[in-house]
Amino acid sequence: MVTASSSSRPARTSGLRTGVILAIVLVSYFMIVLDNSIIFTGLPQIQRSLDLSASGMAWAQNAYTLVFGGLLLLGARMGDLLGRRRVFVVGLVLFGLASLLVGTAQNEAWIIAARAFQGIGAAVVAPSSLALITAIFPAGPQRIRATAAYGTTAGLGASLGLVVGGALAEWISWRAGFYVNVPIAIVMVVLALRFLPGFETVRGRFDLVGALTSTLGMGAFVYGIVNAGERGWADPLTLWPILAGLAVLAVFVVNEWKAGQPIMPLRLFASRQRSGAAIARLLFAGTMIAFFFFTTQLFQGVYGWTPLQAGLGFLPMTVVQFASSLFVTRLTRRFGNALLLVGGLLLVTAGMIWMTQITAETPFLAGAVGPLILLGLGQGVAFGPLTSAGVAGARSEDAGAASGLVNTAHQLGSTLGVAVLTAAAAGAATLEGRVVDAYIGGSVMLGIAVLAALILIVPGERGRGRRTSVE
C-alpha cells in the first residue's frame, strides 16, 4: 500500500486558468507527436552524419516507437497513482533531456539509445496530457472542445513534423529539430508547476505485476512488429518476440481480471464505443504514419525533391486539416460524435484510394494535391471525435487508464502500420510500385476502421445517450 495522488478530481477547482492549462497540455503533447515524424525527412542527413548502417537508420526511429509503445500503460497508471501534475512534469524533464542527448549524438549506438530514452519521456507525457484534460474539463461542451483540440494536435504534429524536420535539416541541421525541444520542455515545466492544479491524495495499491507484464509484453510485441518491416514475418527475431509478447500479454489480462486496482481496468472494454475507438484509432494511426513514411519516399525518391520540398509537399493536407478541425465542435453538436467520425474516416479513405492512382509521370498539382486535401479534411474532422470516443463514459478514477488506452492504440498502430505496409509492399520491383502497394494496403486498413466505427462506435454512442437520458 502506497500513498498516491489520485486522478479523480483536482484538489482545487475554482480559479483554474483552463485556457492556459489547455495550452500547456497541447504544446507538450505536440512536441511528443512531432518527434514521431520529424525524423523522417532528416534521416538521409542523419545517416550521412553518423555513418549509420541500414538497420541503424531504421532503429533511429524504431527505438523511439518501441519504448514509447511498450511503456504507455505504465506511464498512464503512474499518473493515476503518483499524481498527474508530478508525473507530467517528470515526463517533460525526461523528454527534454533525451532530446538534448539525441541532438548531441556522435554515433549509431548513441542516437539509438537517446531515442529510446525519448520514448520513456513520451510514454509518460502522452497519457498524462489526455488524462489532465479529462480530469480538469467537465463533461459537455468544454471537454468536447478540449478533446477536439487534443485530437487535432495529434494529426497536426505528425503532419508538421515532416515540414519542420525537412526545413531544419536543409537550413540548419537535423540536430536542430531535437535541440528545439529543450527550451520548449523547460518553459512547459515552469508553466506546469505554476498553473496545473494538484490532485486529491488517496491510498492505493500499485499493480506491479500488471506494470511488468504490460511493459514486457507490449515491448516484445512491438519489437517483433518493428522487425517484421525489416526482416519479414517468418524471421525468428520477428516471430518469437511476437509470440512471447502475446503470451506475456495473456498473463497481463488474467492479472488485470483479478487485481483489485489494475493498471488497465478491463471494465474499459465493456464499452462498445471505447473498444471500437481503440480498434479504429489503431488502424487509422497506422495508416497515416505509414502514409507519411511512404509519401516522403515518393517525393524524394520518385519526384527528386529535397527534404524541405518533401516537407512542404504535405502543406495542402496540413492547412486543410487545421482549418477543418476548427469546425469540429460545432459539427459535433449538430451531427453527433460518432457520425462525424465516420464521415471523417470515409474522407480519409477516399483520399487514400485516390493516391493509389499516382505514378512517376503524374504531376504533383494534378495528381497529389486533390487527395492530400481530402486526407487533410478527413483527418481534421476525425481526430477529435476519435479521441472523444476513446475516453467517453470513463470513470474519473479510470481517466488515466482510458487515456493510456487511446495513446497505446495510437502508438501501436503507428508501429504496426509501417511494418505491415512495408511487408505488403516489399514485392514491388520499383519504389513507385512499393509506394502504390502501400497505399492500397492503407485503403484496406482504413476500410476496416470505418466498419469498426459503424459497428461499435455508432451503436455505442446511441446506447450511452439513451442511458444518460434515462438517468
VEXTI-168550 format. One line per 8 residues: number of its first residue (from 1); their letters; for each residue x negated, z negated, y of C-alpha. Coordinates in steps of 0.2 Angstrom, whole numbers, padded with zeros to 4 digits. Each point is the difference from the previous one (the first is absolute). Last residue first. Example, Ala and Ser with C-alpha at 12.3 -4.5 7.8 and 13.67 -1.06 7.14 Angstrom:
<rs>
2 = SA = -0068:-0036:-0005; 0006:-0003:-0017
</rs>
This chain:
<rs>
471 = EVSTRRGR = 0153:0078:0044; 0012:0015:-0005; -0008:0011:0013; -0018:-0004:-0006; 0005:0003:-0018; 0007:0017:0005; -0015:0005:0010; -0011:-0005:-0015
463 = GREGPVIL = 0009:0012:-0011; -0001:0014:0012; -0018:-0003:0002; -0003:0000:-0018; 0010:0016:-0003; -0011:0009:0012; -0016:-0008:-0005; 0001:0002:-0019
455 = ILAALVAI = 0006:0018:-0005; -0001:0009:0016; -0017:-0008:0005; -0007:0002:-0017; 0006:0018:-0001; -0009:0004:0017; -0016:-0008:-0007; 0001:0011:-0015
447 = GLMVSGGI = 0001:0015:0011; -0015:-0006:0010; -0010:-0001:-0016; 0005:0018:-0004; -0005:0006:0017; -0017:-0009:-0001; -0003:0010:-0016; 0003:0016:0008
439 = YADVVRGE = -0011:-0005:0015; -0014:-0004:-0012; 0002:0017:-0008; -0002:0008:0017; -0016:-0010:0004; -0008:0004:-0017; 0004:0018:0003; -0008:0001:0017
431 = LTAAGAAA = -0015:-0009:-0007; -0002:0013:-0013; 0001:0001:-0019; 0015:-0012:-0002; -0001:-0011:-0015; -0004:-0016:0010; 0017:0000:0009; 0009:-0012:-0011
423 = ATLVAVGL = -0015:-0011:-0001; -0002:-0001:0019; 0019:-0002:0001; 0000:-0015:-0011; -0015:-0008:0007; 0005:0002:0019; 0018:-0005:-0004; -0005:-0015:-0010
415 = TSGLQHAT = -0012:-0008:0013; 0013:0002:0014; 0014:-0005:-0011; -0010:-0016:-0004; -0002:-0004:0018; 0018:0003:0005; 0008:-0008:-0015; -0012:-0015:0003
407 = NVLGSAAG = 0005:0000:0019; 0018:-0001:-0004; -0002:-0013:-0014; -0011:-0011:0011; 0014:0001:0014; 0012:-0007:-0013; -0013:-0013:-0006; -0002:-0006:0018
399 = ADESRAGA = 0018:0000:0004; 0004:-0010:-0016; 0003:-0017:0009; 0012:0009:0013; 0010:0007:-0015; -0001:0019:-0001; 0016:0009:0004; -0009:0016:0006
391 = VGASTLPG = -0019:-0001:-0002; -0003:0017:-0008; 0016:0008:0008; -0007:-0003:0017; -0017:0008:-0004; 0009:0016:-0006; 0011:0000:0015; -0015:-0001:0012
383 = FAVGQGLG = -0010:0013:-0010; 0014:0013:-0002; 0004:0007:0017; -0018:0002:0007; -0005:0007:-0017; 0013:0013:-0001; -0003:0006:0018; -0019:0001:-0004
375 = LLILPGVA = 0002:0009:-0016; 0012:0012:0008; -0012:0003:0015; -0014:0003:-0013; 0011:0012:-0009; 0002:0011:0015; -0018:-0002:0007; -0008:0006:-0017
367 = GALFPTEA = 0004:0018:-0003; 0002:0010:0017; -0010:-0011:0011; -0014:-0003:-0014; -0001:0018:-0004; 0003:0004:-0019; -0014:0010:-0007; -0008:-0015:-0010
359 = TIQTMWIM = 0018:-0004:-0007; 0015:-0011:0004; 0016:0002:-0010; -0002:-0018:-0007; 0001:-0007:0017; 0019:0005:0001; 0003:-0012:-0015; -0009:-0014:0009
351 = GATVLLLG = 0011:0003:0015; 0016:0000:-0010; -0005:-0016:-0008; -0004:-0009:0016; 0017:0005:0007; 0008:-0006:-0016; -0009:-0017:0001; 0006:-0002:0018
343 = GVLLLANG = 0018:0004:-0004; -0001:-0013:-0015; -0006:-0013:0012; 0013:0003:0013; 0013:-0001:-0014; -0007:-0017:-0006; -0002:-0008:0017; 0017:0003:0007
335 = FRRTLRTV = 0007:0016:0009; 0004:-0006:0018; -0010:-0017:0001; -0014:0008:-0009; -0001:0015:0011; -0002:-0011:0016; -0014:-0010:-0008; -0008:0016:-0007
327 = FLSSAFQV = 0000:0009:0017; -0018:-0004:0005; -0006:0005:-0017; 0004:0018:0004; -0012:0001:0014; -0014:-0008:-0010; 0002:0011:-0014; 0001:0016:0011
319 = VTMPLFGL = -0016:-0005:0008; -0009:-0003:-0017; 0006:0015:-0009; -0005:0012:0014; -0016:-0010:0002; -0006:0003:-0018; -0011:0015:0004; -0009:-0011:0013
311 = GAQLPTWG = -0008:-0009:-0014; -0006:0016:-0008; -0006:0006:0017; -0010:-0016:0002; -0008:0002:-0018; -0004:0018:0004; 0011:0014:-0007; -0005:0013:-0013
303 = YVGQFLQT = 0018:0005:-0004; -0002:-0002:-0019; -0013:-0015:-0001; 0003:-0009:0016; 0019:0002:0003; 0004:0001:-0019; -0011:-0015:-0004; 0009:-0010:0014
295 = TFFFFAIM = 0016:0006:-0008; -0005:-0007:-0017; -0003:-0018:0006; 0014:-0001:0013; 0012:0006:-0014; -0007:-0012:-0012; 0004:-0014:0012; 0017:0007:0003
287 = TGAFLLRA = 0004:0002:-0019; -0005:-0017:-0005; 0009:-0008:0015; 0016:0008:-0005; -0002:-0003:-0019; -0004:-0019:0002; 0013:-0002:0015; 0014:0008:-0011
279 = IAAGSRQR = -0004:-0012:-0015; -0001:-0016:0011; 0015:0005:0010; 0010:0002:-0016; -0005:-0017:-0005; 0005:-0007:0017; 0017:0008:0000; 0004:-0004:-0018
271 = SAFLRLPM = -0003:-0018:0004; -0004:-0010:-0016; -0018:0006:0003; -0003:-0014:0013; 0006:-0013:-0013; -0017:0004:-0009; -0008:-0012:0012; -0018:0007:0003
263 = IPQGAKWE = -0012:-0015:0003; 0011:-0011:-0011; 0006:-0017:0005; 0007:-0008:-0016; -0009:0012:-0011; 0009:0007:-0015; 0005:0017:0004; -0015:0002:0011
255 = NVVFVALV = -0011:-0004:-0015; 0009:0013:-0011; -0003:0013:0014; -0018:-0005:0002; -0003:0002:-0019; 0007:0017:0001; -0011:0004:0015; -0015:-0005:-0011
247 = ALGALIPW = 0005:0013:-0014; 0003:0013:0014; -0017:-0003:0007; -0008:0001:-0017; 0009:0016:-0004; -0005:0008:0017; -0018:-0007:-0001; -0001:0008:-0018
239 = LTLPDAWG = 0007:0017:0005; -0010:0004:0015; -0018:-0006:-0004; 0004:0007:-0018; 0003:0018:0007; 0016:0007:-0006; 0009:0000:0018; -0014:0010:0009
231 = REGANVIG = -0017:-0005:0007; 0002:0000:0019; 0019:-0001:0003; 0002:-0011:-0016; -0013:-0012:0006; 0011:-0006:0015; 0014:-0003:-0013; -0011:-0010:-0011
223 = YVFAGMGL = -0006:-0010:0014; 0018:-0003:0007; 0005:-0007:-0017; -0016:-0011:-0002; 0003:-0007:0018; 0019:-0002:-0003; -0003:-0010:-0016; -0014:-0010:0007
215 = TSTLAGVL = 0009:-0004:0016; 0017:-0003:-0008; -0007:-0010:-0014; -0011:-0011:0011; 0014:-0004:0013; 0013:-0003:-0013; -0011:-0012:-0009; -0004:-0009:0016
207 = DFRGRVTE = 0018:-0001:0005; -0003:-0012:0015; 0012:-0015:-0001; 0010:-0005:0015; 0001:-0013:0014; 0008:0006:0016; -0007:0002:0018; 0011:0009:0013
199 = FGPLFRLA = -0008:0015:0008; -0011:0002:0015; 0004:0013:0013; -0010:0015:0005; -0004:0001:0018; -0018:-0007:0004; -0008:0000:-0017; 0007:0017:-0003
191 = LVVMVIAI = -0006:0006:0017; -0018:-0006:-0003; 0000:0007:-0018; 0007:0017:0006; -0014:0001:0014; -0013:-0003:-0013; 0008:0013:-0013; 0000:0013:0014
183 = PVNVYFGA = -0018:-0003:0005; -0005:0002:-0018; 0011:0015:-0005; -0009:0012:0012; -0016:-0002:-0011; 0009:0008:-0014; 0005:0017:0008; -0017:-0001:0009
175 = RWSIWEAL = -0010:0001:-0016; 0006:0018:-0003; -0010:0005:0015; 0003:0004:0019; 0009:0016:0004; 0003:0008:-0017; 0002:-0015:-0011; 0010:-0009:0014
167 = AGGVVLGL = 0012:0015:0001; 0002:0002:-0018; 0003:-0018:-0004; 0013:-0002:0015; 0010:0016:-0006; 0000:-0005:-0018; 0004:-0018:0004; 0014:0006:0011
159 = SAGLGATT = 0010:0005:-0015; -0003:-0015:-0011; 0003:-0012:0015; 0015:0010:0005; 0009:-0002:-0016; -0003:-0019:-0002; 0003:-0003:0019; 0017:0008:-0002
151 = GYAATARI = 0004:-0012:-0014; -0004:-0015:0011; 0009:0007:0015; 0016:0002:-0012; -0003:-0017:-0006; 0000:-0007:0018; 0015:0010:0005; 0010:-0005:-0016
143 = RQPGAPFI = -0006:-0018:0003; 0007:-0001:0017; 0016:0009:-0004; 0005:-0012:-0014; -0009:-0013:-0010; -0010:-0011:0011; -0018:0005:0005; -0013:-0014:-0003
135 = ATILALSS = 0000:-0001:-0019; 0002:0018:-0004; -0012:0006:0013; -0013:-0013:-0006; 0002:0006:-0018; -0003:0018:0005; -0017:-0005:0008; -0005:-0012:-0013
127 = PAVVAAGI = 0002:0013:-0014; -0012:0012:0009; -0013:-0014:0007; -0005:-0007:-0017; -0002:0015:-0010; -0009:0009:0015; -0013:-0014:0001; -0004:0002:-0019
119 = GQFARAAI = 0000:0019:0002; -0013:-0001:0013; -0011:-0009:-0012; 0002:0014:-0012; -0005:0012:0015; -0016:-0011:0003; -0005:0001:-0019; 0002:0019:0000
111 = IWAENQAT = -0009:0002:0016; -0015:-0011:-0005; -0001:0008:-0018; -0001:0017:0008; -0013:-0003:0013; -0003:-0006:0018; 0017:-0007:0004; 0001:-0007:0019
103 = GVLLSALG = 0017:0007:0003; 0006:-0007:-0017; -0007:-0017:0004; 0009:0000:0017; 0016:0004:-0009; -0002:-0014:-0012; -0002:-0012:0014; 0016:0006:0008
95 = FLVLGVVF = 0010:0000:-0016; -0006:-0018:-0005; 0004:-0007:0018; 0017:0009:-0001; 0004:-0007:-0017; -0004:-0017:0006; 0012:0002:0015; 0014:0005:-0011
87 = VRRRGLLD = -0003:-0014:-0012; 0001:-0013:0013; 0015:0008:0009; 0009:0002:-0017; -0003:-0018:-0007; -0009:-0005:-0016; 0015:0002:-0012; 0009:0015:0005
79 = GMRAGLLL = -0015:0009:0008; -0010:-0002:-0015; 0015:0007:-0010; -0002:0017:0009; -0019:0000:-0002; 0001:-0003:-0019; 0013:0014:-0001; -0011:0012:0009
71 = LGGFVLTY = -0016:-0004:-0009; -0002:0015:-0012; 0007:0013:0012; -0012:-0004:0014; -0014:-0003:-0012; 0002:0018:-0008; 0005:0009:0016; -0016:-0006:0009
63 = ANQAWAMG = -0011:0004:-0015; 0009:0017:-0001; -0006:0006:0017; -0019:-0002:-0001; 0003:0002:-0019; 0004:0018:0001; -0016:0003:0011; -0010:-0010:-0013
55 = SASLDLSR = 0007:0011:-0014; -0007:0015:0008; -0016:-0008:0004; -0003:-0007:0018; -0015:0005:0010; 0005:-0013:0013; 0001:0011:0015; 0005:0016:-0009
47 = QIQPLGTF = 0013:-0008:-0010; 0007:-0009:0015; 0001:0016:0010; 0010:0008:-0014; 0011:-0015:-0001; 0005:0000:0018; 0017:0009:-0002; 0005:-0012:-0014
39 = IISNDLVI = -0007:-0016:0006; 0014:-0003:0013; 0013:0000:-0014; 0001:-0018:-0006; -0009:-0006:0015; 0015:0004:0011; 0012:-0010:-0011; -0010:-0016:0003
31 = MFYSVLVI = -0002:0003:0019; 0018:0004:0001; 0004:-0017:-0008; -0009:-0009:0013; 0008:0010:0014; 0017:-0002:-0007; -0002:-0019:-0003; -0007:-0004:0018
23 = ALIVGTRL = 0013:0012:0008; 0014:-0009:-0009; -0006:-0017:0005; -0001:0006:0018; 0018:0006:0000; 0005:-0015:-0009; -0006:-0012:0014; 0007:-0016:-0009
15 = GSTRAPRS = 0007:-0012:0013; 0011:-0008:-0013; -0003:0002:-0018; -0012:-0014:-0005; -0006:-0005:-0017; 0003:0018:-0005; 0011:0002:-0015; -0002:0002:-0019
7 = SSSATVM = -0018:0005:-0001; -0007:-0016:-0006; -0016:-0009:0006; -0007:-0008:-0015; -0004:-0017:-0007; -0006:0002:-0018; 0007:-0005:-0017
</rs>
